[in-house]
Amino acid sequence: MTNNRMNPKVDEFLSKAKKWQEEYSVLRNIVCDCELTEDFKWMHPCYTLENKNIVLIHGFKEYCALLFHKGALLKDTHGILIQQTENVQAARQIRFTNVQEIVAMETIIKDYINEAIEVEKAGLEVPMKEHKEYIIPEELQNTFNEIPALKTAFEALTPGRQRAYILYFSQPKQSKTRVSRIEKYTQQILDGKGLND
């Protein structure tokens, strides 16, 4: 099943996926049925409506998931949306561990995607809580100055991932502990990964 909305970068992503390859393909076909544009962002298949992110396919060790960018606004009639961590404000996931689950839920998944499209068309926004603790710690700022590529990579992360890092890096009272945390995660940020990926 190919249509003009399929993105070659996603073909490549699928061909290289070591885990969840079959699940990703099934999810992709379901999402592509929903009139969205297939894009590739944050190193994952991402589906957009007029350049607005609607849903993203991603995988972790224990599960793969559909991430709804404004999932907090969905009614979630089936009670299946999961908030990844308490810091995530807008996005919600539907998680899967095998192809059978995805196939069994196809109709529900499409309902949720269509609802997410309606939310976007209506221009609804998730009210974001402003957090004072999102001030970038001085040690991280210094590292950004030393490694400009790190700043670029950090800014390319989803806001939730940025916040998780900032909270984690800001926690220690001692500067040297903050520095060592930043050093430990520098490569992970450069790889486009979040704290818990």
WOJOQUI-V216608 format. One record per residue. N is the residue number from 1. OMEGA is omega in degrees with one decimal (* if undefined). NEAR is the number of other C-alpha atoms within 10 Angstrom. D_CENTER is the distance of its C-alpha to the mean C-alpha in whole Angstrom. Layout:
n | omega | near | d_center
N | OMEGA | NEAR | D_CENTER
N | OMEGA | NEAR | D_CENTER
//
This chain:
n | omega | near | d_center
1 | 175.6 | 5 | 26
2 | 172.0 | 8 | 25
3 | -173.3 | 8 | 25
4 | -179.1 | 7 | 24
5 | -179.0 | 14 | 21
6 | -174.4 | 17 | 20
7 | -177.6 | 16 | 18
8 | 178.8 | 12 | 20
9 | 178.2 | 16 | 17
10 | 174.7 | 21 | 15
11 | -178.5 | 13 | 19
12 | 178.0 | 10 | 19
13 | -178.7 | 16 | 15
14 | -177.1 | 20 | 17
15 | -178.5 | 11 | 20
16 | -175.8 | 10 | 19
17 | -179.8 | 13 | 17
18 | -177.7 | 8 | 19
19 | 175.9 | 14 | 17
20 | -175.6 | 21 | 16
21 | -178.4 | 17 | 18
22 | 179.1 | 13 | 20
23 | 179.2 | 23 | 17
24 | -177.4 | 25 | 15
25 | -179.4 | 17 | 18
26 | 178.5 | 17 | 19
27 | -179.2 | 22 | 15
28 | -178.7 | 21 | 15
29 | 179.2 | 13 | 19
30 | -177.1 | 17 | 18
31 | -178.3 | 24 | 16
32 | 176.0 | 19 | 18
33 | -170.3 | 11 | 21
34 | 172.4 | 14 | 19
35 | 177.3 | 14 | 20
36 | 177.3 | 22 | 17
37 | -179.8 | 21 | 17
38 | -179.3 | 23 | 15
39 | 178.8 | 20 | 13
40 | -176.9 | 18 | 12
41 | -179.9 | 14 | 9
42 | 178.3 | 13 | 8
43 | 177.3 | 14 | 10
44 | 173.6 | 16 | 8
45 | -177.6 | 22 | 10
46 | -174.1 | 26 | 9
47 | -170.7 | 26 | 12
48 | 172.9 | 19 | 13
49 | -176.9 | 15 | 16
50 | 178.2 | 11 | 19
51 | 174.9 | 10 | 16
52 | -178.3 | 14 | 14
53 | 179.0 | 20 | 10
54 | -174.9 | 24 | 11
55 | -177.1 | 27 | 9
56 | 176.4 | 24 | 6
57 | 175.6 | 22 | 8
58 | -175.3 | 19 | 7
59 | 177.4 | 21 | 10
60 | -179.5 | 13 | 11
61 | -170.1 | 9 | 15
62 | -174.4 | 8 | 16
63 | 166.5 | 15 | 14
64 | -171.3 | 22 | 11
65 | 166.1 | 23 | 9
66 | -179.6 | 23 | 9
67 | 177.9 | 23 | 6
68 | -173.4 | 26 | 8
69 | 177.0 | 20 | 8
70 | -176.2 | 21 | 11
71 | -179.5 | 26 | 12
72 | -179.4 | 21 | 14
73 | -179.0 | 19 | 16
74 | -178.0 | 16 | 17
75 | -178.7 | 12 | 20
76 | -177.0 | 15 | 19
77 | -178.2 | 10 | 22
78 | 178.3 | 8 | 21
79 | -175.9 | 8 | 20
80 | -177.8 | 12 | 17
81 | -176.8 | 21 | 14
82 | 174.1 | 17 | 13
83 | -171.8 | 17 | 12
84 | 174.6 | 13 | 10
85 | -175.9 | 11 | 12
86 | 179.5 | 8 | 15
87 | -179.0 | 14 | 13
88 | -175.1 | 16 | 10
89 | -170.8 | 19 | 12
90 | -169.6 | 17 | 11
91 | 174.3 | 21 | 8
92 | -179.0 | 25 | 9
93 | 159.8 | 22 | 9
94 | -174.7 | 20 | 12
95 | 179.1 | 20 | 13
96 | 175.4 | 19 | 15
97 | 175.6 | 16 | 17
98 | -176.9 | 14 | 20
99 | -176.4 | 17 | 20
100 | 179.3 | 12 | 23
101 | -177.1 | 12 | 21
102 | -178.4 | 21 | 19
103 | -178.8 | 14 | 22
104 | -175.3 | 10 | 24
105 | -173.1 | 13 | 21
106 | -177.3 | 16 | 21
107 | 179.6 | 12 | 23
108 | -179.9 | 14 | 21
109 | -179.0 | 18 | 17
110 | 176.9 | 16 | 19
111 | -178.9 | 15 | 20
112 | 179.4 | 21 | 17
113 | -179.5 | 23 | 15
114 | 176.7 | 17 | 19
115 | 178.9 | 17 | 19
116 | 177.7 | 24 | 15
117 | 179.2 | 22 | 17
118 | 178.2 | 13 | 20
119 | -178.9 | 17 | 18
120 | -179.1 | 20 | 17
121 | -179.6 | 12 | 21
122 | 178.1 | 9 | 22
123 | -179.1 | 8 | 20
124 | 178.9 | 12 | 19
125 | 174.8 | 12 | 17
126 | 178.7 | 13 | 16
127 | -176.3 | 10 | 18
128 | 173.8 | 9 | 17
129 | 177.6 | 8 | 19
130 | -179.9 | 7 | 20
131 | -179.9 | 8 | 20
132 | -173.7 | 6 | 23
133 | 179.4 | 12 | 22
134 | 176.1 | 14 | 19
135 | -177.4 | 11 | 22
136 | -179.5 | 15 | 21
137 | -176.2 | 17 | 24
138 | -178.4 | 13 | 27
139 | 179.6 | 19 | 26
140 | 178.1 | 22 | 23
141 | 178.9 | 12 | 24
142 | 179.5 | 11 | 27
143 | 176.4 | 16 | 25
144 | -179.5 | 16 | 23
145 | 179.1 | 12 | 27
146 | -176.1 | 11 | 28
147 | -178.2 | 12 | 25
148 | -179.4 | 11 | 23
149 | -179.8 | 13 | 21
150 | 179.0 | 21 | 19
151 | 179.1 | 17 | 19
152 | -178.4 | 13 | 18
153 | -178.5 | 18 | 15
154 | -178.2 | 23 | 14
155 | 178.2 | 14 | 14
156 | 178.7 | 16 | 12
157 | 176.1 | 18 | 9
158 | -179.3 | 13 | 7
159 | 178.9 | 14 | 9
160 | 179.0 | 18 | 9
161 | 177.4 | 22 | 9
162 | -178.1 | 19 | 12
163 | -179.0 | 21 | 13
164 | 178.2 | 19 | 13
165 | -176.7 | 23 | 15
166 | 179.5 | 19 | 17
167 | -177.5 | 17 | 18
168 | -178.3 | 14 | 19
169 | -176.2 | 22 | 21
170 | -172.3 | 24 | 23
171 | -173.5 | 14 | 24
172 | 179.0 | 13 | 27
173 | -175.8 | 9 | 30
174 | -178.2 | 9 | 31
175 | -175.6 | 14 | 30
176 | 176.2 | 11 | 31
177 | 178.2 | 15 | 28
178 | 179.9 | 20 | 26
179 | -176.5 | 19 | 26
180 | 176.4 | 13 | 26
181 | -178.9 | 19 | 23
182 | 179.7 | 20 | 22
183 | -177.4 | 13 | 24
184 | -174.0 | 11 | 22
185 | -177.6 | 16 | 19
186 | -176.8 | 17 | 19
187 | -178.7 | 13 | 19
188 | 177.5 | 17 | 16
189 | 178.9 | 24 | 14
190 | 179.1 | 16 | 16
191 | 178.4 | 14 | 14
192 | -176.6 | 19 | 11
193 | 175.7 | 18 | 10
194 | -178.4 | 18 | 9
195 | -173.2 | 15 | 12
196 | -177.0 | 9 | 12
197 | * | 10 | 11
//
